[in-house]
Amino acid sequence: MSRRQLKASFFVLEGLNAFATGLYFNWLFFFTQSQLHFGVIENLSLVALHGMIYTVAAWFGGWFAHRIGNFSALRVGFAVLAVALSTGAFLPFAAVQVAVMLAWTFGMCFTWPTLQSLVSAGEPGRNMPRIAGIYNIVWSALSAISYFIGGAMLEHLGVTSLFWIPALVHLFQLAFVFWLEPKTSRIEPSQSKHDATA
């Protein structure tokens, strides 16, 4: 696999992540309001709790990726996301849903710092604005798509689709990471090592 193909694969993972995480998080609060009868205060508290966990977990996820390896971090992140969302699909109780959201937040923090590292690894400084631009376009476009189709999805596939569709996407990402990691050995050894662990 060439370096260009490897970078493209990382952007595919990023786009899938933006779609799946956007689908769940953008529509979670409609779910809690309609199914769990959360009011404004409860939803705001849930968002605040998410932010608190994210602040710490994002640092830990980046540290883990740097120390243990990017592919290991992605495997942990996608697995936690898939398990958390699968649990949410079958246990529609308020306490469980709060725990699911917290576990989901923790798992997500193993993915975003890692994907940012992978798409920028090995790039000279002059290329960073272009890479950052592509990254932001992919993220915003797929997040927007997830928001726009979410309402129709919930209406036609049921409220549990909020959980099982993103879970399936994360399972696909997990399989893709297992497939992708050995391919990095086919590019130059120094670049492969840098892309896999930078």
Secondary structure, DSSP 8 states (H G I E B T S, - for coil): --HHHHHHHHHHHHHHHHHHHHHHHHHHHHHHHHHS---HHHHHHHHHHHHHHHHHHHHHHHHHHHHH-HHHHHHHHHHHHHHHHHHHHH---HHHHHHHHHHHHHHHTTTHHHHHHHHHTT--GGGHHHHHHHHHHHHHHHHHHHHHHHHHHHHHH-TTHHHHHHHHHHHHHHHHHHHHGGGGGGS-HHHHHHHHH-
